[in-house]
Amino acid sequence: MAKILVIDDDPLIVDLLHMRLEEAGHQVKSASDSYGASAVAADFKPDLITLDFNLPAGDGVKTLARLRGSTFTAATPVIFITGISQYDLEPLLPPDPKMRFLLKPIDVDRLLKLIAELLGLPAVQPAAKPKVPPKIAPEVPPGVPPKALDAAPKDSPVDEGGSFGGDILDLDL
């Protein structure tokens, strides 16, 4: 698939993105600051870059300027993944049709869609949610609403098997 450079100073986010992007078939490298990002980018020559805005050794504006100043990443699509809204960031950055924004906390399915969009890749299916086995409801005796079983106190005549114990009362008076 694609070579993606993840630039973020939070190791948990780097690990999450590294794992999820590799699961999606991408090759991933990472950097934790602006200077390191430039060095890794020159060596790795990524197809796409994810970029946090607040980084050591330079914010997102400086980091993007460094990346755009390199022949290896001058035209590389960038996805800002940050806690700062797109509307606050856009005035600080030069207009770029190959730039997108994703607000933290990270929606990985949305990230994969943005990557596919920017790189012209086939649409990515959302990550499979773990299947939870269906809850097997007890058999409900005729005439007893299902919720009545859930609300029944533990010492009630309704047992967990859904049958009645004790005397049968005629409630149709």
C-alpha positions in Angstrom: 0.0 0.0 0.0 1.5 3.3 1.1 4.5 4.6 3.1 3.2 6.8 5.9 5.3 8.9 8.3 3.6 9.5 11.6 4.9 12.7 13.4 3.7 13.0 17.0 5.4 13.4 20.4 2.8 11.2 22.2 4.2 7.6 22.2 0.7 6.2 22.8 -0.7 7.9 19.7 2.4 6.8 17.7 1.9 3.2 18.8 -1.8 3.3 18.0 -1.3 4.7 14.5 1.6 2.5 13.8 -0.4 -0.6 14.7 -3.7 0.4 12.9 -1.9 1.6 9.8 0.2 -1.5 9.5 -3.0 -3.6 10.0 -4.4 -1.7 7.0 -1.4 -2.7 4.9 0.7 0.4 5.1 4.4 0.7 5.8 4.9 3.1 8.8 7.8 5.1 10.2 7.6 7.7 13.0 9.2 10.8 14.4 8.6 12.6 17.7 9.8 16.1 16.9 10.2 18.6 14.0 13.9 18.0 13.3 13.6 14.2 13.5 10.6 14.4 11.2 12.7 16.1 8.5 15.5 13.5 8.8 13.1 10.5 8.7 11.2 12.0 5.8 14.4 12.4 3.7 15.3 8.8 4.3 11.9 7.2 4.1 10.3 9.3 1.4 6.7 8.9 2.6 3.6 8.9 0.4 1.7 10.6 3.2 2.4 12.3 6.5 0.3 12.5 9.6 1.4 15.5 11.7 0.6 16.7 15.2 0.6 20.5 15.6 2.3 20.9 19.0 5.7 19.3 18.7 9.1 19.8 20.4 11.6 21.7 18.2 8.9 23.4 16.2 5.1 23.6 15.9 3.1 22.3 13.0 3.7 25.5 11.0 7.5 25.2 11.2 7.4 21.5 10.6 5.2 21.8 7.6 7.5 24.5 6.2 10.5 22.2 6.7 8.7 19.3 4.9 7.5 21.6 2.1 11.1 22.8 1.7 12.4 19.3 1.1 12.4 17.8 -2.4 11.3 14.5 -0.9 8.1 15.8 0.8 7.3 19.1 -1.1 4.1 17.6 -2.6 3.4 14.9 0.0 -0.2 14.9 1.4 -0.4 15.9 5.1 -3.1 15.0 7.6 -2.9 17.1 10.7 -4.0 15.0 13.7 -4.3 17.4 16.6 -6.5 18.6 19.4 -6.7 22.0 17.8 -9.7 22.6 15.5 -9.3 23.0 11.8 -10.7 26.5 11.9 -8.1 27.6 14.4 -5.3 26.0 12.3 -6.2 27.0 8.7 -5.3 30.7 9.1 -1.8 29.7 10.3 -1.1 27.5 7.3 -0.7 28.1 3.6 -3.7 26.8 1.5 -3.0 23.3 0.3 -5.4 20.9 -1.5 -3.3 18.0 -0.2 -3.9 18.9 3.5 -6.6 17.5 5.7 -7.4 17.8 9.4 -8.5 15.2 11.9 -9.4 16.1 15.5 -8.2 14.1 18.4 -9.4 11.6 19.8 -8.5 9.8 16.6 -11.3 8.1 14.6 -9.1 5.5 12.8 -11.8 4.7 10.3 -12.0 8.4 9.3 -8.2 8.5 9.1 -8.1 5.5 6.7 -10.8 7.2 4.5 -8.7 10.4 4.4 -5.6 8.4 3.4 -7.5 6.6 0.7 -8.9 9.9 -0.6 -5.6 11.7 -0.6 -3.7 8.8 -2.2 -6.3 7.7 -4.6 -6.5 4.3 -3.0 -9.6 2.0 -3.0 -12.1 2.9 -0.2 -11.2 1.2 3.0 -13.9 -0.7 4.8 -14.4 0.3 8.4 -12.5 -1.8 10.9 -14.5 -4.9 12.0 -16.1 -4.5 15.3 -15.6 -7.5 17.6 -18.7 -9.7 17.5 -20.4 -10.0 20.8 -22.4 -13.2 21.2 -26.1 -12.5 21.4 -27.6 -12.5 24.8 -29.9 -15.5 25.0 -33.1 -14.4 26.7 -34.9 -16.9 28.9 -38.1 -18.3 27.5 -41.0 -16.1 28.5 -44.2 -17.8 29.7 -47.3 -16.8 27.7 -48.8 -13.6 29.0 -45.7 -12.3 30.7 -44.1 -9.3 29.1 -40.3 -9.8 28.6 -39.3 -6.8 30.7 -41.3 -8.2 33.7 -38.6 -10.9 34.0 -35.8 -8.4 34.1 -37.6 -6.3 36.7 -38.6 -9.3 38.9 -36.9 -9.3 42.3 -34.6 -12.2 43.0 -37.0 -13.7 45.6 -40.0 -13.4 43.2 -41.9 -16.5 41.9 -40.2 -16.0 38.5 -37.0 -18.1 38.3 -34.1 -17.6 35.8 -35.5 -20.3 33.5 -38.6 -18.1 32.9 -41.1 -20.4 34.7 -43.2 -19.6 37.7 -43.0 -21.2 41.0 -45.5 -21.3 43.9 -49.2 -20.8 43.6 -50.8 -19.6 40.4 -52.9 -16.5 40.9 -55.7 -15.5 38.7 -55.1 -11.8 38.1 -58.3 -11.4 35.9 -60.6 -10.3 38.7 
